[in-house]
Amino acid sequence: MTDLPTDLTRATAADLAGALASKTISSVEVTQAHLDRIAAVDGQVHSYLHVDGEGALAQARAVDARRQSGESLGALAGVPIAVKDVMTTKGLPTTCGSKILEGWIPPYDATVVTKLREAGLPILGKTNMDEFAMGSSTEHSAYGPSHNPWDLDRIPGGSGGGSSSVLASFQAPLATGTDTGGSIRQPAAVTATVGTKPTYGGVSRYGLVALASSLDQAGPCGRTVLDTALLHAVMGGHDPMDSTSIDAPVPPVVEAARAADVRGMRIGVVKELGGEGYQPGVRARFDESVALLEELGAEVVEVSCPNFEYALAAYYLILPSEASSNLAKFDAMRYGLRVLPEGVDAPSAEQVMAATRDAGFGPEVKRRIILGTYALSSGYYDAYYGSAQKVRALIAQDFAAAYARVDVLVSPTAPTTAFKLGDKLEDPMAMYLNDIATIPANLAGVPGMSIPSGLADEDGLPAGIQILAPATKDERLYSVGAALEAALVDRWGGPILDRAPELGGAAAAKGA
Amino acid sequence: MSTVTADAVMDYDEAMTKFDPVMGLEVHVELHTATKMFCGCPTEFGAAPNSQVCPVCLGLPGALPVVNEKAVESAIRIGLALNCEIAQWCRFARKNYFYPDMPKNFQTSQYDEPIAFEGYLDVELEDGSTYRVEIERAHMEEDTGKSLHIGGATGRIHGADHSLVDYNRAGIPLIEIVTKPMVGAGERAPEVAKAYVSALRDLLRALDVSDVKMEQGSMRCDANVSLRPRVGEPTSEEQLAVPLGTRTETKNVNSLRSVERAVRYEISRHAAILDGGGTILQETRHWHEDTGITTSGRVKSDAEDYRYFPEPDLVPVAPTRETVETLRGTLPEPPGLRRKRLQSDWGYSDLEMRDVLNAGAVELIEETVAAGASAAAAKKWWLGEPSRRANAEGQDIVTYAAGLGLTPAHIAELDGLVAAGRLNDSMARQVLDGVLGGEGTPTAVADARGLELVQDDGALEAAVDKVIAANPDVADKIRDGKVAAAGALIGQVMKEMKGQADAGKARELILAKLQ
């Protein structure tokens, strides 16, 4: 086991877990160190929507006590974690970055949160996100954007920019995410962190406030592939409360991450992902990574997935359609915001619903509700929703054909490095294009991961490489990811996040 | 608030000379599974408001549905009993619309892929003939919550000061059974409608899938009615070829009698409009039990768009052939065949059997006979006072008896007391009165009220002697062979005995002494 750094927030989750298991440190110490870090830097980064210091310390004390009593604990017991605000947490606010849920305290825990609690991970707080996970920058959060620790004027990705920036600014060693079209992977790419979207059904959706039910998938976020695998193992597994949950054990992700072996694997480079529209520096780091994989003993071939071209269009019909229905429940009748219409005496339930939804939803949410309502309307259903489902089947066929030839596919995770806050806010299409490489995996339900591939030459900002595997073969992501990570870190001479600017002091002034 | 005004109606018989009625019935049945359609909440009726709810049936953010396997089994059994095809693969769909008592603002239902389709139910009419009701589909869905509108005159949402919502009912499994257009019934359309709902109720009860209590809403009927010009006999080819008229849908017609009345009323109302050159508005109508009329609800138009799409939170329902065949093996004897068998076992005439059926007392009598009573006695007691009182209360006999704790075992016990000679008929009626009044079992009531035939022949003989002595003229008539005159003496003997004598025995004694 490596020696822990003096600053516990710089340690990996795996190292913290080892030190906790050997009682070298306590969970209270680790948790307090992170709470101190949050107090010091979150004013600049704005990763958290809610910090639960007392709750986290209470959980830390409890897990320390269990360890002292000799109880056998899970691998990550005592390692604190940040939870994306899309997951319900009993007794803790859950807003999904929306005004319409301001003040709502869920009476129940998401299954993922239950698993975290049972595994003894103190929950530091809830992380920022684009409203109802609609966006690629966190700029659509009703509570203001999070900032990229690499450059506070830039976006940390989205929707899970709270979780990615938490990791990149060392405000938690682990975080949870959800990925409907890239919300775990794209934020990981632009912050030089790691994130996995498991196979659809691999992690329970119970308690995840739904964006698009057939696309949503919760997953782990970390700073290393092994940390991410350890969290994946905690979050995953069958849940009888989720009909779409896979009734099978979690794939051997931790073993794969530890073995870090790609020898003999066939890796396909997706021809359609990486050409026009991809930043040269992103492309260069990707090509280097592919060459490294070849050096490590993998066989690399080019693979064509011709229908990926239609993925974005299909996605922006299926997602809004499901979202328009999923978001109908926010009607001011039972929980959350309630706004009375102005100038109306004794308003009807319908008028209160309308006024609340008008005041409570942001413009991007409204845009997608309108799109989805239109796409599902009688007379348009076949042309829009129906056609999109056909494209979806074709994309699944592309994947099936590809996986008949190769074990995994790779591409750049996002076409560009982090853009400046405000740059794409007025241009939804430009924003949507960020997810062009990540969306096909959601449409087909296959697992995907993003790991850092290096810094782009032109702007010195992080780029990511995406690894995709066949459904239920999540462990392959970790085999490839861990092998490549080891080779890259070796080349860099240390973790990439060591190159990120220090926050605080001069940076504080910049970020303010 | 809406003003309730009765529309013009045409005399029913006249309407029938001009128009041919077509009906379509949609029946919603709440399954009596222990838990709800998509969560583990209990389904008991009458619990404190919002005491049987959880994140799933309250539609809280993040909650997800899981299909109740028992409800699917019930749906398949209903489908099979209605002679339907069972889908090998079908999905749930979301029916999207906003309403405060619907927690998710969409109802999880089935749309173009029902679990059961293309079936029929043969219905027996009063005259013994059979009408085949074609079933279009039976599909699964969840119930909504229940709104209570406070203030305002109508009890409807418009005009109310505020509303209360009870979500206990939200998520209770429902099966919606939809008929194809019911044609060819002619003037018997109202009777056919009632007979169909009644037969369906019997079938569902026999399947033991629902409480089928219309008064509690566990079985609810929407009646679609349309008229087309009368061009021939109802079942004639030329009549069946006439295109269907515009229909109205009368919602929540919640008793058998109302089904018949509402259909009849709508036929007369449509007839008056059409005969006057008017057109029927496609709309929903509210049924008013008290006044026996319908009033306009909301206008249904093509603009109503539920934006159905397959429910992405649920996996498809795909029962195997083996499962379906296993469930087919659990179907009860069809109620029609069962009725014929019981009638023959019990030796009832057609008329007697119909009385029993109309009273809804078949099961009660069956259990009473099983408990040891004769079929004749079981019918006599159940169709007597208990039936009369149930009618007066507007309840069916089963519900009424259950409410009072009157059981088939009680009736069998009562019959036993009569058969054993402990009670005479009038005493037995008094005992039943006591049982209905909650005084206990028949034996306990008889004991408590001191009801018992006097078995002491000495006392009876003394009374007979006393009455004969007091009525020498009557006695002479009997001596002259006018046996019928004995009746007057028997009455007096019974009076002497304070009713606690066996009238038959008194008669024997009188005749023996005077002949």
Interface residues (C-beta under 8 A of the other chain):
Chain A: M87 T88 T94 C96 L101 W104 P106 P107 Y108 A110 R205 Y206 G207 L208 V209 A210 A212 S213 S214 P240 M241 D242 S243 T244 S321 E322 S324 S325 A328 K329 F330 D331 M333 R334 Y335 A346 S348 A349 E350 M353 T373 L376 S377 S378 Y381 Y385
Chain B: P55 L58 G59 L60 P61 G62 A63 L64 P65 V66 V67 R94 N96 F98 P100 P103 K104 N105 F106 I157 D161 S163 V165 D305 R307 Y308 F309 P312 D313 L314 V315
